[in-house]
């Protein structure tokens, strides 16, 4: 590595030894200036002929890709918004249908309850009418039975009176038995 640095150091010392004026330090020599202009022109020509068009193509392709992505993103956004609106409409319609179904079920339940209460009241009334008619029939049967027993007791009493064998205790027993029979029939 020292071998490479040695020639550079020698050149640097020679440059220091030559003393130049201030303007000469800024301006290159004419041969260097011409060589620089030619090199710059060649590089500029290659850049202008091949690099700039390739860079323009790349930038144009990139711009088209970005524009396409933005367009696609906007389209996707609009589709998503449309789907969201559709879902909201469907949800609102489903809620409306659910409310309608619930209201119909409530009305059907009220109608069923009213119908059942009416049937129960009608059944209760028919049971009351039947119970009244059964009680009236039982009362009529009991009255008929009492009449028959009263007739039988009266006949028996009349037979004993005619026979003369009715004493006070037998008469009292007959009256008590008659009262008990009437009491049993009323209960």
BELMO-V472485 format. One record per residue. N is the residue number from 1. RES is the residue in one letter. D_FIRST is the distance of its C-alpha to the first C-alpha in Angstrom with 1 decimal. Layout:
N | RES | D_FIRST
N | RES | D_FIRST
//
This chain:
1 | X | 0.0
2 | X | 3.8
3 | X | 5.2
4 | X | 5.3
5 | X | 6.5
6 | X | 8.8
7 | X | 11.2
8 | X | 11.6
9 | X | 12.6
10 | X | 14.9
11 | X | 16.5
12 | X | 17.1
13 | X | 18.8
14 | X | 21.0
15 | X | 22.0
16 | X | 23.2
17 | X | 25.0
18 | X | 27.0
19 | X | 29.4
20 | X | 30.9
21 | X | 33.9
22 | X | 34.0
23 | X | 35.3
24 | X | 32.8
25 | X | 30.0
26 | X | 31.7
27 | X | 32.8
28 | X | 30.4
29 | X | 31.3
30 | X | 33.9
31 | X | 31.9
32 | X | 29.3
33 | X | 32.3
34 | X | 33.9
35 | X | 30.9
36 | X | 30.4
37 | X | 34.1
38 | X | 34.1
39 | X | 31.1
40 | X | 32.8
41 | X | 36.0
42 | X | 34.7
43 | X | 33.0
44 | X | 36.2
45 | X | 38.4
46 | X | 36.5
47 | X | 36.6
48 | X | 40.3
49 | X | 41.3
50 | X | 39.7
51 | X | 37.9
52 | X | 40.7
53 | X | 43.5
54 | X | 41.5
55 | X | 40.9
56 | X | 44.6
57 | X | 45.7
58 | X | 43.7
59 | X | 45.0
60 | X | 48.5
61 | X | 48.4
62 | X | 47.1
63 | X | 49.9
64 | X | 52.5
65 | X | 51.3
66 | X | 51.6
67 | X | 55.0
68 | X | 56.1
69 | X | 55.1
70 | X | 56.8
71 | X | 59.9
72 | X | 59.9
73 | X | 59.5
74 | X | 62.4
75 | X | 64.5
76 | X | 63.8
77 | X | 64.6
78 | X | 67.9
79 | X | 68.7
80 | X | 68.0
81 | X | 70.2
82 | X | 72.9
83 | X | 72.8
84 | X | 72.9
85 | X | 76.0
86 | X | 77.6
87 | X | 76.9
88 | X | 78.4
89 | X | 81.5
90 | X | 81.9
91 | X | 81.6
92 | X | 84.2
93 | X | 86.4
94 | X | 86.1
95 | X | 86.9
96 | X | 89.9
97 | X | 91.1
98 | X | 90.7
99 | X | 92.7
100 | X | 95.4
101 | X | 95.6
102 | X | 95.9
103 | X | 98.6
104 | X | 100.5
105 | X | 100.3
106 | X | 101.5
107 | X | 104.4
108 | X | 105.2
109 | X | 105.2
110 | X | 107.5
111 | X | 109.9
112 | X | 109.8
113 | X | 110.6
114 | X | 113.4
115 | X | 114.8
116 | X | 114.6
117 | X | 116.3
118 | X | 119.0
119 | X | 119.6
120 | X | 119.7
121 | X | 122.2
122 | X | 124.3
123 | X | 124.2
124 | X | 125.1
125 | X | 128.0
126 | X | 129.2
127 | X | 129.1
128 | X | 131.0
129 | X | 133.6
130 | X | 134.0
131 | X | 134.3
132 | X | 136.9
133 | X | 138.8
134 | X | 138.5
135 | X | 139.8
136 | X | 142.6
137 | X | 143.5
138 | X | 143.4
139 | X | 145.5
140 | X | 148.0
141 | X | 148.1
142 | X | 148.6
143 | X | 151.3
144 | X | 153.1
145 | X | 152.7
146 | X | 154.1
147 | X | 157.0
148 | X | 157.7
149 | X | 157.6
150 | X | 159.7
151 | X | 162.1
152 | X | 162.1
153 | X | 162.5
154 | X | 165.2
155 | X | 167.0
156 | X | 166.7
157 | X | 167.8
158 | X | 170.7
159 | X | 171.7
160 | X | 171.6
161 | X | 173.5
162 | X | 176.1
163 | X | 176.3
164 | X | 176.4
165 | X | 173.9
166 | X | 171.3
167 | X | 171.1
168 | X | 169.0
169 | X | 166.2
170 | X | 165.9
171 | X | 166.0
172 | X | 163.2
173 | X | 161.1
174 | X | 161.5
175 | X | 160.5
176 | X | 157.4
177 | X | 156.4
178 | X | 156.8
179 | X | 154.6
180 | X | 151.9
181 | X | 151.8
182 | X | 151.5
183 | X | 148.8
184 | X | 146.8
185 | X | 147.1
186 | X | 145.8
187 | X | 142.8
//
